[in-house]
């Protein structure tokens, strides 16, 4: 029999993945072109040309035994140096090779970090709405998830509520900006306020509280919006990054953790991250893609494509009369369920072959997430279905 912990995880399995699987079934019944699947944040752009060039270059230039063999659990030193140099040049940080741990995507990195710092019963604070898998990641290591309630309509964190959530058992805080699912960017005032609250809590309780900044959408920022670098605002900060979105490499599972040199117990922490990478079974992040992304650190997909998709989807929502949050980045539209029942709203949407994700799983009941990392044809084709859905609720 499977473990009780795993049984609960299966029971509460991701609504995003469940909807994605439902979409495949509907596509088989009605044809993929007649199903409007907005469930999964799977990039709909090819990787930049630099990625293929870098992969070919590495295969041609490297000895096969070296290229495909083991390296340090934290990754190749020259790759980590390239990441550190790039971050330092862009954000004015002072990372060195020991600060960087290559990871199996952002999810792998977050689990490595939590494995390294959590004891059973330690609390991890998240701010709703949050990526629903955080709950499972924390549960993996017998931690306790503490949720700060959402703060509509801006969805900037409620600092007072955040302060109350910090206790003597708080070991870490996870933030995500640009945010999945709202697309909201946490501004400098917010980041400063969160940092001040954590410093005050550390002084009050005599503890260390780490900030884990989950940043897979860091490069996907629209218009004149700016994404501050969260680790610049707080000493005990670790940045988790993934190339899944910026380079459309979701299936390659490659990212990194960047640990501030000022972090408490820096040497022990970075040592633990390397060991956690091994004992969780990753051993190291994939060798070939590690070397390739090191040559593509300034490359990016066409962010304008997602911005145009978002504008087209917002136009449909405006025509229908649905209320939504203005996204500043990522590729999600956060839409209010008109009657406050997000699960029922998504169930009705499915009858119109619209696959949306209820936000209860993001800690924010009454809203739904629409992932617009899809083809423009999917967005345009969905118009009639959204209008029919609106007619049920708003007319």
N, C-alpha and C positions, 0 to 999 in steps of 0.2 A: 504494500500500500504506500501511496505517496505521503509525504510529511504533511502535518496539519498546516504549517506555514505555507507550503506550496499549494495546498488545497484552497486556502483563502485567496492566494494570488490568482489561481485559475478561476475561482468564482468571481473575482473582481477584475478580471482581465480587461485590458484596454478597450474602451468603447471605440477608439479610433481604428484599431486593427479589426475589430468585429465588423464595423461598417465597411471597411475596405474589403473584407471577405464577402460581405453581402453584395457589394458592388460587382464583384466578379460573377456571382450567381445571376444577378439581374442582367448583366451584359450578355451572358449566354442566352438568356430568355428573349431579350428585346433588341439585342445588338448594341455594341459598345457606344455607337454614335447616338443612341437614344437614352443613355444613362448618364447622368451628370454627377460625377463622383468628385465631391469636394472634401473627402474624408482625410486623406493622408498627405502629410507634408513632404511629398516625394517630388523633388525638383523636376520641372518640365523643360529644362534647358540642357543642351549638351555641355560637357566639360570644355573649358577653354582649350584652344589648340595647343597651348603651352604644356598641358598635361600629357597629351599623347607624345609630344616631342620629347619631354623629359623622360617618360617611360622608355621610349626607344633609345634615347641616349644612354640611359643607365644600363639597359640590357646589352647594348653594343660595347660600352666602355668598361664594364666591370667583369671581373672574374666570376664565373657562375657560382663557384663554391663560396666565395665571399659574399656575393649579392644575396644569395638565398640561405645563408647560414645564420646562426645565432649572433647576437650582439648583446651589449649590456641591457638589462631589463628596462632601463629608462630610455633606450634608443641609441642610435648612432650619435657620437659626440659631435661630428661635423654638422649633422642635421639639427641637433639641439642648439649648436652655436648659431646656425643660420636663423633659426626661429628667434632666439634671444636678440640677435642683432636687428632683426626686422622689427620686433616689438619696441626695442630701445629707440630706433630711428623714428618710429611712428608716434610713440606715446611718451617719450622722454623717461622711460623706465631704466633700471640698471640691472637687468637680468644677466646672468652668466650661465654657462653650461649646466651646473648643478641645479639651477632653478627650473629647468625644463625637463618634463617627463613626457615622452611620446606615449599616446594612448590609443586604444581601439575605439575611436570616435569619442564624442563628448560623453556618451552614456558610459562607456568603459572608464573614462577618466573620472567621472563622478563616483562610480562604484569603487574605484581604486582609492580615491580620497576618503570616502566614508569608511571603507575597510580599515584605512590607516588610522583614523581618529576616533571612531565610535566604540564605546563600551556599551554593553546592554543597559538600556534605560536612559542613555544620553538623548537629549532633545535636539531636533533639527527644525529650525523655524523656516517656514516658507510663506510667501505672500500670495494670496489668491487674487486672480486666477493664476494657477501654476501648472506646469507640465505634469500630467497625472502620474507618470511613471516615477516621479520623485518619491511617492509613497512606497512603492515597491523597493526602490533603491535603499531607502532608510530601513525598511523592514528586513531587508537582506541581512543586516548586521544588528538586528534587535534594538534599533533605535526607536524613538518616539517622534512622530511627525506632529508639529505644532503649527496650526494654520492661522495666519492673520487674515481676517475677513476682507473681502474685496471692497474697493472704495470707488464706486461709480459716481459721476460719469467719467472722470479723468482717468481712473484706474492707476494714478500715482499712489504708492503705498500710504496708508494711514499711519503716520509716524507715532501718534499716541497709542494706537492699538499695537503697533510693533513693539514699543517700549514695554507694554504690559506683557507681551508674549515672552520676553527674555527673562530667564530664571537662572538659578544657580546650576541647573542641569543642562543649560543650553551649551552645546558643543560647537554648533555650526549654524549658519544662516545661508540659505540658497536663494540667490536672486537670478532673474533671467530677463535681460534687456538687450535689444528689442524683445518684447515679451511674446511668448507663445502661450495664450492664444490671442491677445488683444492687438499686437503690433505696436503697443505703447513703448516709448523710450523713457527710462528713468532719468530725469534731468539732474543737473549738478546740485541743485538745492535738495532734492530727494536723497541723493547719494551722500551728501554731507550730513544730512539729518540722520540717516541710517547709521553712518559711521559714528556720529556723536553718541547715539543711543547705545551702540555696542561698546564703545569705550567706557561710558558711564556704567553699564552693566558689569563689565570686567572689573572696574574699580569697586563696585558695590559688593560683588560676590567673591572677588579674589580669584577669578578664573580666566581662562583664555577662550575667546569666542572667535572662531574662524569664519570669514566670509568666503563662500564658494560662489563665484560669479560664472554662471552657465551662459556661454556666448556664441552659440552656433549661428546666430543671425547678425553678428557684429557688422558684417560688410553690407548687409541688405537694409540700407537706410535711404529714405526717399527725400527728394527735393532739397530744401535747405536744412533739414533736420540734422542734428549732430548727435552721435552716440559717445558720451564721455567714457573713458576707460575706468571701470569701477575700482580696479586695484590701486589707482592713484589716490583714492580718497580714504583708504583704510590700510593700516599696517599689516594686519593678520589676514591678508587676502590671497586667495588662490584663484586664478582664472582658468576656466575650462573651455577649450575651443574645439570645434570640429570643422573640417573642410567639406562636410556633407552638403552644405547649402552654398557657400561662396564659390566652390569649384564643382558643384553638382556631382559629388562623389559619395553619395549616401551609402551605397553598397560596399564601398572600399573600406569603411570603418577606420578612419584615420583622423587623429586630432592630437591635442597635447594639454597638459597642465602646466601653468606657469606660476611658480611660487615666489611671492615677494621675499626679497632678501631680509626684510625686517620682521618676517613672521616669527612668532614665538617658537622656540625649539626647532629652528630652521634645519639644522643638521639631522636631528632625529626624524623630522617630518619628511624630508626628501628621501632619507634612507628607507623609511617605512613605505613611501609611495612606490619605490622600486621593488621592494619585497612583496607588497600587495599586488603589484602587476603580475608577479610570478605566481603567488599562491592562489590567486583567483583563476589561474589557468590561461591567462593571456600570454604569459612568459615575456613577450615583447609585442609591440605593434608591428604590423606586417612590414617586412624589410623593403620590398621594391617600392611600395607606395610611399613609405617614409622618405626614401631618397628622391622620389619624383616631386613630392610637394615642396621639398626644400628649394627646388628650382622655380617654384610657382607662387612664392609667398606674396607677390604683388599682383598676381593675376586675379581675375574675378569674372563671373558670369555677367551678363547684361542686366543690371539691376532695373534698368528702365523697362524691361519686359514685364517684370512683376508689378512695377508701378502702374503701367498701362492696364494690365489685367485688373488691378485693384480699382482703378478709375472706372473701368467698364462695369465691374460688379457693383460698385457703389451707385452707378447710374441706374442699374436695375432695381437696387434696393430703394432708391429715391422714388422711382416710378411706382413701386409697390407700396411704399409708405412704411417700410420696415426701419426701425431705429438701429443704429450701429455706432461703433467706436471708430473714430478717424485713425487709421493706422499710420504710424510714422516709419515703420520698417517691418521686416519679416515678410510673410506672404499669406496673412490670415485676416479675414474680416470677422469681427466679433459682433454678432447680431442679437438683439433682444427678442426672446420669444414673446409674442404679443400677450399671451395669457399667463406668462410666468412659468409654464410647464415645458421645460426644454425637451424632456424625453418624449412627451406627446407630440410636440411640434416636429421633432425629427421623424417620428413615426408617420405623421401625416405627410411630411415632405417626401418620405420614401414612396408613398403611393403615387407621387408625381415623378418618380425616378430621380429624385434629388437626394443625394447622400450627404448629410450634414452630421456634425458631431455635437451631442449635448454637452454643455459645459459643467454639469454637475460633477463630472469626473475631473474637472479642473478646479474644483472647489468653488464654483460660481453658478449656483442654480439659477435658472431663468434665462440663460443665454446659450447661444450655439456658436460653434466655430465653423467657418467656411474657408477651406484652404484653396487659394486661387493660384497655386503653382500648377496650373493646367493649361491646356491649349486655349487660345482666344475663341476657337470654335465651340468649345465646351461652355464657355461663359455665355456666348451669344445664343447658343442653342437652349440654354436653361431659362431664357427670359419668360417664355410662355408658361413653363412649369412654376416658376416663382410667382407669376401673376395669378395663376390658378390657386396657389397656396395662399397668397394674400387675400384673395376673394373669400376664402373660408374664414379668415381671422379678422379682416379689417373692413369688410364691406357689409 
